[in-house]
Amino acid sequence: MIDGPYLVLTVLGVLGAGLTAGVFCAFSTFVMRGLAALPPMQGVAAMNAINTAAVRPPFMLVFLGTAVLAAVIAVVTFVLWPDGAAVELLLGSVLYLLGSFGVTAAANVPRNTALLRLEPGTAEAAGQWPTYVRQWTAWNHVRTVASAAAAVAYVLALV
């Protein structure tokens, strides 16, 4: 079993990845379904408000803090290569950095930025809303699974 600083880093990794997975899971399982059920004007306006509210310290501390932590865990693992846990630690870090942070930056944020440019009551927004919901949610499923899998990998490093 890992101990010392590895233990602290790994427990924080489990917590951060797990919390992030929970937020993403909520969006995949009911938030996006609820927004999709609204008329496009209301759905676009609500999602824009959610996206603006998400970029605040409480969520960003968890989301970005876990990305930094995952990078630290990966670097420390490569340097020290702990007995019996290196593969799990690296896997957890890669899953979070690529599957959660990377997908957010490459897939979800660009869609959010494009949606924010639309005027909620226009025909253009109404026409793009169903595609946005479908594509954003599909990529969110990837983030959810990757974040949860990262948490599991970090837990496995603890046993």
Backbone torsions as a table, in degrees:
resi	resn	phi	psi	omega
1	MET	NA	144.5	179.0
2	ILE	-77.9	155.5	-179.4
3	ASP	-146.8	-176.1	178.5
4	GLY	61.6	-139.0	-177.8
5	PRO	-60.2	-33.8	177.0
6	TYR	-59.4	-41.0	-179.4
7	LEU	-61.2	-47.4	-179.4
8	VAL	-63.4	-48.2	179.7
9	LEU	-59.7	-42.5	-176.6
10	THR	-70.1	-40.9	177.8
11	VAL	-63.2	-41.9	176.4
12	LEU	-64.5	-35.8	176.0
13	GLY	-63.4	-42.7	176.5
14	VAL	-60.1	-47.8	-178.0
15	LEU	-62.8	-48.8	-178.5
16	GLY	-64.7	-47.0	-179.9
17	ALA	-65.3	-38.4	179.5
18	GLY	-66.5	-43.3	177.7
19	LEU	-63.5	-43.0	178.2
20	THR	-62.4	-44.4	177.6
21	ALA	-58.5	-39.5	179.7
22	GLY	-63.8	-43.1	177.9
23	VAL	-62.9	-47.7	-179.3
24	PHE	-64.9	-37.9	178.7
25	CYS	-62.7	-41.6	178.1
26	ALA	-59.0	-43.1	178.6
27	PHE	-64.7	-42.8	-178.5
28	SER	-68.1	-34.2	-172.5
29	THR	-92.8	-28.2	-179.7
30	PHE	-146.7	-29.8	-178.1
31	VAL	-65.1	-51.1	-178.3
32	MET	-66.7	-33.6	176.3
33	ARG	-64.3	-40.7	178.0
34	GLY	-65.6	-43.3	178.5
35	LEU	-65.9	-38.4	-179.9
36	ALA	-65.3	-26.5	-179.4
37	ALA	-77.8	-13.8	178.9
38	LEU	-78.7	157.6	169.8
39	PRO	-58.3	145.4	-175.6
40	PRO	-49.7	-41.1	-179.1
41	MET	-58.3	-45.1	-179.7
42	GLN	-72.3	-38.9	179.7
43	GLY	-62.9	-46.2	179.2
44	VAL	-62.1	-46.9	-179.3
45	ALA	-62.9	-42.6	-179.8
46	ALA	-66.2	-43.4	-179.1
47	MET	-66.6	-38.7	176.6
48	ASN	-62.3	-39.9	178.2
49	ALA	-66.2	-41.1	178.3
50	ILE	-63.4	-46.0	-179.0
51	ASN	-62.5	-36.8	176.9
52	THR	-68.5	-42.8	-179.4
53	ALA	-68.2	-28.2	-177.7
54	ALA	-68.1	-29.6	-177.0
55	VAL	-87.2	61.9	178.4
56	ARG	-131.8	160.4	-174.8
57	PRO	-51.5	-42.2	-176.0
58	PRO	-57.6	-49.9	179.8
59	PHE	-75.7	-41.7	-177.0
60	MET	-63.8	-33.5	176.5
61	LEU	-61.3	-44.4	178.8
62	VAL	-69.1	-51.3	-173.9
63	PHE	-66.5	-55.2	-179.1
64	LEU	-74.2	-36.4	177.5
65	GLY	-60.0	-38.7	178.2
66	THR	-69.7	-34.1	176.3
67	ALA	-64.4	-44.8	177.4
68	VAL	-62.4	-45.0	178.8
69	LEU	-60.3	-43.1	178.4
70	ALA	-61.8	-39.6	177.6
71	ALA	-66.0	-42.2	178.1
72	VAL	-62.6	-45.6	178.8
73	ILE	-58.8	-43.5	-179.6
74	ALA	-63.5	-46.0	-179.0
75	VAL	-64.1	-47.8	-179.4
76	VAL	-62.7	-38.0	178.8
77	THR	-64.3	-43.8	178.5
78	PHE	-62.9	-37.5	-177.3
79	VAL	-74.8	-46.0	-173.3
80	LEU	-99.1	-22.0	-179.7
81	TRP	41.1	75.9	-177.1
82	PRO	-66.3	144.2	179.2
83	ASP	-64.0	130.4	170.9
84	GLY	76.1	-1.6	-177.2
85	ALA	-134.9	-2.7	-173.6
86	ALA	-60.5	-44.6	-177.5
87	VAL	-63.1	-44.9	-179.4
88	GLU	-64.4	-41.3	179.7
89	LEU	-65.5	-43.9	178.6
90	LEU	-66.6	-41.6	178.9
91	LEU	-61.6	-45.5	178.2
92	GLY	-59.7	-42.4	-179.8
93	SER	-66.6	-44.5	179.7
94	VAL	-64.0	-44.1	179.2
95	LEU	-58.6	-45.0	-178.5
96	TYR	-70.5	-48.2	-175.3
97	LEU	-65.1	-42.0	-179.4
98	LEU	-87.1	-48.1	-172.6
99	GLY	-79.4	-27.8	179.5
100	SER	-102.7	-64.7	-178.4
101	PHE	-65.9	-48.1	-177.8
102	GLY	-62.0	-46.1	179.1
103	VAL	-64.9	-38.2	177.1
104	THR	-58.5	-49.4	-177.2
105	ALA	-67.8	-38.2	-173.9
106	ALA	-88.5	-26.6	-172.6
107	ALA	-120.4	-50.3	-173.1
108	ASN	-79.3	-46.0	-178.4
109	VAL	-62.1	-44.1	177.4
110	PRO	-60.1	-36.0	176.7
111	ARG	-67.1	-40.3	177.9
112	ASN	-62.9	-42.1	179.8
113	THR	-62.7	-43.7	178.3
114	ALA	-64.4	-40.4	179.5
115	LEU	-65.1	-38.5	-179.4
116	LEU	-63.4	-26.6	179.2
117	ARG	-76.3	-16.2	-177.8
118	LEU	-83.8	143.3	173.2
119	GLU	-83.9	120.0	-172.3
120	PRO	-51.6	-35.3	-175.2
121	GLY	-88.8	6.7	-175.7
122	THR	-88.8	161.4	176.5
123	ALA	-64.5	-35.2	178.6
124	GLU	-61.3	-45.5	179.1
125	ALA	-63.6	-43.2	179.6
126	ALA	-62.3	-37.5	-179.7
127	GLY	-73.1	-33.2	-177.4
128	GLN	-87.4	-21.1	-175.9
129	TRP	-55.5	-50.1	-179.2
130	PRO	-61.0	-38.2	178.0
131	THR	-66.8	-43.6	177.5
132	TYR	-56.4	-51.0	-177.6
133	VAL	-58.5	-47.4	-177.6
134	ARG	-62.8	-50.5	-177.0
135	GLN	-70.2	-43.8	-179.3
136	TRP	-61.3	-43.8	-178.8
137	THR	-67.2	-39.4	177.9
138	ALA	-60.1	-45.9	178.1
139	TRP	-68.4	-31.6	177.3
140	ASN	-66.0	-35.0	174.9
141	HIS	-58.5	-42.0	178.9
142	VAL	-61.4	-45.5	179.2
143	ARG	-62.3	-39.1	-180.0
144	THR	-62.5	-51.5	-178.5
145	VAL	-63.5	-43.3	-179.1
146	ALA	-63.7	-42.9	179.6
147	SER	-66.1	-43.1	178.4
148	ALA	-65.2	-41.7	178.8
149	ALA	-65.3	-36.1	175.9
150	ALA	-62.3	-44.2	178.0
151	ALA	-60.5	-43.3	178.8
152	VAL	-62.5	-44.1	179.5
153	ALA	-60.7	-42.5	177.9
154	TYR	-65.1	-39.4	176.8
155	VAL	-61.3	-43.4	179.5
156	LEU	-62.4	-29.4	176.8
157	ALA	-68.9	-22.3	-178.5
158	LEU	-83.5	-18.9	-176.3
159	VAL	-95.8	NA	NA
